[in-house]
Amino acid sequence: MLIEIKKSKFIGQYYSIDSKEKVEEIISNLKKEHKKATHICYAYRITSPFSEKFFDDGEPSGTAGKPILNVLQKQGKENCLLVIIRYFGGIKLGSGGLVRAYTKIASETLKESI
């Protein structure tokens, strides 16, 4: 899923996972694949043992990973990882704009993954 907002490109990717180690492996591979990306933000939820986490990767606190996690929680998604890769386009979106952008791409990525 690719969405462009004010010249920034947001790429959403959804993965089925069963461990934190799988999350680390996927993120490591994405960092190699998208070396020029400005941010690789994500959230995951695992049921056994229960664990959920989000990561903003340099975006202002709570503006990227938290909205992604909120989408996963509201949709009741478990054993999954949702990653959004951002290539900054030169126009700042502000905190509210970032939350809206990350929420939108997270929702659209989930719809596409079904």
matplotlib code that plots the C-alpha trace (Angstrom):
import matplotlib.pyplot as plt

x = [0.0, 1.5, -0.1, 1.5, 0.6, 2.2, 5.1, 5.9, 5.5, 4.0, 4.4, 2.3, 3.1, 1.2, 2.8, 1.5, 3.9, 4.2, 7.2, 9.3, 12.2, 10.2, 9.5, 13.2, 14.0, 11.4, 12.4, 16.1, 15.3, 13.2, 16.0, 18.3, 15.7, 14.7, 18.0, 17.0, 13.7, 13.4, 11.3, 10.3, 7.5, 5.6, 3.4, 2.7, 0.5, 1.3, -1.0, 1.2, 2.8, 0.8, 2.9, 2.2, 4.6, 4.9, 7.9, 8.0, 11.5, 12.3, 8.8, 7.5, 6.5, 3.1, 2.5, 3.4, 3.6, 0.8, -1.8, -0.7, -1.1, -4.5, -5.7, -4.6, -6.4, -9.6, -9.7, -8.9, -5.9, -3.5, -0.3, 0.5, 3.0, 2.1, 4.9, 4.8, 7.9, 8.1, 10.1, 10.0, 8.9, 10.1, 6.8, 6.3, 2.8, 2.7, 1.7, -2.0, -1.1, 1.3, -1.3, -3.9, -1.5, -0.3, -3.8, -5.0, -2.2, -2.5, -6.3, -5.9, -3.1, -5.3, -8.2, -5.9, -4.4, -7.9]
y = [0.0, 3.4, 6.7, 10.1, 13.0, 16.4, 14.9, 12.3, 8.7, 6.3, 2.6, 0.2, -3.5, -6.1, -9.3, -12.3, -13.1, -15.3, -13.9, -10.8, -12.5, -12.5, -8.8, -8.1, -10.1, -8.3, -4.8, -5.6, -6.7, -3.6, -1.3, -3.0, -2.8, 0.9, 2.4, 5.9, 5.9, 8.6, 6.5, 2.9, 3.0, 0.0, -1.7, -5.3, -7.5, -11.1, -13.3, -15.9, -14.7, -11.5, -8.6, -5.4, -2.6, 0.4, 2.3, 5.9, 5.7, 9.4, 10.8, 13.0, 10.9, 9.2, 10.4, 7.3, 4.0, 4.7, 5.4, 2.2, 0.2, 1.9, 0.7, -2.9, -2.8, -1.3, -4.0, -6.7, -7.9, -10.2, -12.0, -9.3, -6.6, -3.4, -1.4, 2.0, 3.2, 7.0, 8.8, 12.5, 14.8, 18.1, 19.4, 19.0, 17.7, 18.7, 16.4, 16.2, 15.7, 12.8, 11.1, 11.4, 10.2, 7.2, 6.2, 6.5, 4.3, 1.8, 1.4, 1.2, -1.4, -3.5, -3.3, -4.3, -7.3, -8.9]
z = [0.0, -1.0, -0.2, -0.9, 1.4, 0.8, -1.1, 1.6, 0.5, 3.1, 2.4, 4.5, 5.0, 7.0, 8.3, 10.2, 13.1, 16.1, 18.0, 18.8, 17.0, 13.8, 14.2, 14.6, 11.5, 9.4, 10.6, 10.0, 6.4, 5.8, 7.0, 4.4, 1.6, 2.4, 3.3, 2.2, 4.1, 6.7, 9.2, 9.6, 12.2, 13.3, 15.9, 16.7, 18.8, 19.8, 21.8, 23.4, 25.5, 25.1, 23.9, 22.1, 21.2, 18.9, 17.6, 16.3, 14.7, 15.1, 14.5, 17.3, 20.3, 19.9, 16.3, 14.3, 16.2, 18.7, 15.9, 14.1, 17.4, 17.9, 14.5, 15.3, 18.6, 17.2, 14.5, 17.0, 15.1, 16.8, 15.9, 13.4, 12.6, 10.7, 9.3, 7.7, 5.9, 5.3, 2.7, 3.8, 1.0, 2.4, 3.9, 7.6, 8.5, 12.1, 15.0, 14.0, 10.4, 11.2, 13.4, 10.6, 8.0, 10.0, 11.0, 7.4, 5.9, 8.7, 8.1, 4.3, 4.7, 6.9, 4.4, 1.6, 3.6, 4.1]

ax = plt.figure().add_subplot(projection="3d")
ax.plot(x, y, z, "-o")
ax.set_aspect("equal")
plt.show()
